[in-house]
Amino acid sequence: MNWSARRINAAAAINRARRYLEIGVRAGETFRDVGIEFKDGVDPDFAFDPEPCSSDRIRLFSQPSDEFWGSGHPTTYDLIFIDGLHTFEQTVRDLISSLRFSHPRTIWLIDDTLPCDVISAIPDQERSFHERKRLGLPGLPWHGDVFKVVPAIHDFLPVLRYATIVGSGNAQTLAWYAPRPNFKPHLNDWEAISRLTYFDIEPKLWLFNAMDEDAALATLRAELGEGDAAACSASG
């Protein structure tokens, strides 16, 4: 089981999630290991045939997420995993679109929210891989500029609290509904956020509320308690 599925299952235990949505399923490594009763997956280019995998509890939609949000397919979700195009614009659009299909105990997990180096932060995958090969750097890590979503949440979605998981697998950000006392935007400018670069991360690292996996899940548990998300989603 990869770190995404591990974290999703741990979060699902906190809010007793019954309905799950994954944006960016691709080969399905995470999707198939998520132990939630009803699962929806969206991807414009599945790396497997989704038809045999579908059932009354599993729905797979071969379409871009923008089309999915505007279709009649979405329902109310208890847990939403966003792992799409690795760009700030698409990720923040998916997050905002998903708010319509959430409830007060919905939990989000957003992938790739801290790049490992300046090359992995290039939003164009082909260019990122080319530069890594040209410079003789090992591996093919690629995060894009999704990291900008966290400052955007901080400044423009004060109804959400969040914690960025670091130190055990890929950096990912958990988010959930909770008030943020003494809220004050930092940049307060969408354009300024969109122009952030990898080199802006370190001086603004406090914005990410980074912590290890256990601490992030403990924070989530303390905020949400052990209530029943199923009751919320059933009424949504």
N, C-alpha and C positions, 0 to 999 in steps of 0.2 A: 504494500500500500504506500503510495507516495505521500508527501507532506501535505498536499492540498486536501486529499481525501481524509487524511488523519485529522486535520484541523476542522474540516467541514463536519465530520462525524462528531467531534468533540463539541463543536458549537451546537449541533443539532440536539445533542443530549441536554444542553442547557435550556433550550426553548421547546424541546420535544417536537421538533419539526416533523411535519408530515408531507409538506409540499415543497419541492426543491426545483430550482431553475439554474441551469448552467449555460452561460453564453460563451461559446467557443469550445465545443466538445472535441473537435478534430478526431483523434484516434480513440478517444473514450477511456483513457487510462484512469482519469479521476472519476468520471461519470459512473463507470461500472462498480467502483469501490465505495460509492456513497450509499450508506444504508438507510435511506429515507424512503418511505412507503411509495409516494407518488413523485415521479421525476420527469421534468421536461428538459430537453436539450436542444440548443439552436446552433447551427453551423451552416454556412453556405457551401461548404466543401468537406463533408465527412470523409474520413479516411477508411470507412467501412460502409457496408450496405446497411442503412438504418432500418429498412423495412422488416427484416426478420427479428430485429431487436425490439420492435414496438409491441405494446400490449395495452391493456386497459389501465395499467399503472405506469407505463413508460411511453412518453410521446417524444418523437424526434422530428424536428422541423428543419428541412433543408432550405434555408433562406437566410439572407442577411438579417442581423438583429433589428435594423431599422424597419424592415418589412414586418418582422415578427411583432414588434410593439404596436404597429398599426393594424394588425390583423385581429381576428376574433379568438386567437389561440391563448393568449395569456390569461392566467387565473390569479388568485391571490397566493403569494408565496411566503413561506416561513423562512426560507434560507435561499440566498441568491449568490451564485459564484460568477464573477465577471472576469473572463480570461479570453478576450477577443483579439483585436487587431494590433495590440501593443502601441496604440497611439492615444495621446491625451484626449483628442477631440472625440473619438469614438467611445472611449471608456467613460468619459464624463457624460456623454449623451446616453449611454446605456444606463448609467447610474440614475440620472435624472428621470429617464423613461420608466425605470423600474419602481420609482416611488409610487406611481399610480397603482401598482400591483403589490403593495406592501401593507403591513398593518403595524400596530405599535410594538410588536415583539419580533418583527422581522430582523434577521441578521444578514449582513452582506460580507462577503470575502472578495477582495479585489486583488488580483494577481499582479506581480511585477512592479511593485510600488517603490522599490529602491534598486536602481541599476548597480551592477558590480564594478563597472568602469565606464569611461567615457565612450568607448566603442559600443558597449551594450546599450547605451542610452540613445543611439541613433535610431529614429523611428522607422527608417526604411530597412527592412530585413536584409535585402540583397546587398545594400551598401555596407551595412554593419558587418556582414560576413566577409565581404571583399576587403574591408579595411583590416579586419582581424587577421585574415590570411596574409595580406600585404605586409603587416607589421610582425608577422611570425608569432602571434599570440595564441596560446593553446585554447582548445575547446571552441564551442559556438554559443556562448551565453548571449541571449538577446532579450532585453526588457523594453526597448523603445522609450518613449517619453511619458509613460503612464505615471511616473512619479509626480507629475504636475497635478494629478487628480487630488492628491492629499492637501496641498495648499488651497485648492479650489473648495474642497469640503470644509476646510478650516474657515475660509473667509465667507463662503456663500451658502453653506448648508449648516447653520448653527443648530438645527434640530437633531443633527447626528453627532454622536461621540464616536471616537475611533482610537485604535491602537495598531501600530505597525509592528508586525512580528519579524524579528531578525534573529540570526544565530543558529537556526536549525532548518536548513533548506532555503528555498527561495523566499525573499521578502514579500510579505503580503499584508494587506491592511484589513482588519476587521472594523465594521461600522454597525451602529445600532442606534435606535431612537433613544435619546436621553438629553436632558437640558445641559448646556454648558454654562455654568455660573460665570459671571464677569466676562462674557463673550466680548471680544474685540477683534475685528478683522486686522490682518497684518498688512497685506499688499492692497487689498480692497480694489483690485483692478484686474479684470479678466485678461486684458492684453498683456499686462506685466507677468501674470502667471504663465500665459502661453509662451512667453519669451524666456522663461527660466531655462538654464542649461545645467548639465551635470555639475559644473563647477559652482553653481549656486546652492547645491544640496547641503554641503558641509556647514556653511554659516547659518543655514536655516533648518538644521537637522531637528531642532526642538519642535518644529511644526509637525513632524511625523509621529511624535509620541512613541518612539521606538522602545520595544521591550522584548524579552524572550517569550516563547510560545506559552509557557506555563503562566507567566504573569499576565499576558494578554487575555488568556482564557479565564483566569481568576478575576480579572477586572470585569470582563463580560458577565461572568456569573454573579459577581457582586451587584452589578447594575440591573441585571434582568431577573435575578433570583432563579427559582426552578418552576416558573409558571408553565402554563399549557398553551403553546402556540397553536395547537390544533383547534382549540376553541376559537381563537382569533381568526384563523384562516377559514374556518367553517362559516363564520358569520360575515366574512368579507365578500 
